[in-house]
């Protein structure tokens, strides 16, 4: 179980949507089960597998994706939100 705080509920939900695209829709033998939920600005990640090696690989991959997504949301979302709406000046 992994809990990641984000700056806003919107960021947490955005990351949940992106990560859950890779999650298998139905449990299959040998597949790592991934569950992503959001509560406020917190993202909860649960990975489950029968094979510990698959679980280790999945955890490593999840952390890499999460790290990249956190960087992207912090950098690009802040730039996007700082821009005035099109057609308006500051």
C-alpha positions in Angstrom: 0.0 0.0 0.0 1.5 3.3 -1.1 0.1 6.8 -0.2 1.1 9.8 -2.2 0.1 13.4 -1.3 -0.4 15.9 -4.1 -0.9 19.6 -4.1 -4.5 19.3 -5.0 -7.3 16.8 -5.5 -7.2 17.6 -9.2 -3.5 16.5 -9.5 -4.2 13.3 -7.5 -7.1 12.4 -9.8 -5.2 13.2 -12.9 -2.4 10.8 -11.9 -4.9 8.1 -10.8 -6.5 8.2 -14.3 -3.1 7.9 -16.0 -1.9 5.1 -13.8 -5.1 3.1 -14.0 -5.0 2.9 -17.8 -2.3 0.3 -17.4 -4.2 -1.7 -14.8 -5.6 -5.1 -16.0 -9.4 -4.8 -16.1 -9.9 -8.4 -14.8 -7.7 -10.6 -12.6 -5.7 -13.2 -14.5 -3.1 -15.7 -13.3 0.4 -14.1 -13.2 -0.9 -10.6 -13.4 -0.2 -7.9 -10.8 -3.5 -6.4 -9.5 -3.4 -2.6 -9.3 -5.9 -0.5 -7.4 -5.8 3.3 -7.4 -8.1 5.4 -5.3 -8.1 9.1 -4.5 -9.3 10.8 -1.3 -8.9 14.5 -1.3 -5.3 15.2 -2.4 -4.1 11.7 -1.5 -3.5 8.9 -4.1 -3.7 5.4 -2.6 -2.0 2.7 -4.6 -2.3 -1.0 -3.9 -0.4 -3.7 -5.8 -1.0 -7.4 -5.3 0.6 -10.4 -6.9 1.2 -14.1 -6.2 4.7 -14.0 -7.5 7.0 -11.8 -5.4 9.4 -11.1 -8.4 6.5 -9.7 -10.5 5.4 -7.6 -7.6 8.9 -6.2 -7.1 9.1 -5.3 -10.8 5.6 -3.8 -10.7 6.5 -1.7 -7.6 9.7 -0.4 -9.3 7.8 0.4 -12.5 5.0 2.1 -10.5 7.5 4.3 -8.6 9.2 5.3 -11.9 5.9 6.2 -13.5 4.8 8.1 -10.3 8.0 10.0 -10.2 7.7 11.1 -13.8 4.0 12.0 -13.4 4.7 14.0 -10.2 7.4 16.0 -12.0 5.1 16.6 -15.0 2.1 17.7 -12.9 4.3 20.0 -10.8 6.0 21.6 -13.7 3.4 21.6 -16.5 0.3 22.0 -14.5 1.7 25.0 -12.7 2.8 26.6 -16.0 -0.7 25.8 -17.5 -2.6 27.2 -14.5 -0.4 30.4 -14.5 -1.3 31.3 -18.0 -4.2 33.7 -18.4 -7.2 32.3 -20.4 -6.9 32.7 -24.1 -7.9 36.2 -25.3 -7.2 37.8 -21.9 -4.2 39.7 -20.8 -2.8 40.0 -17.3 
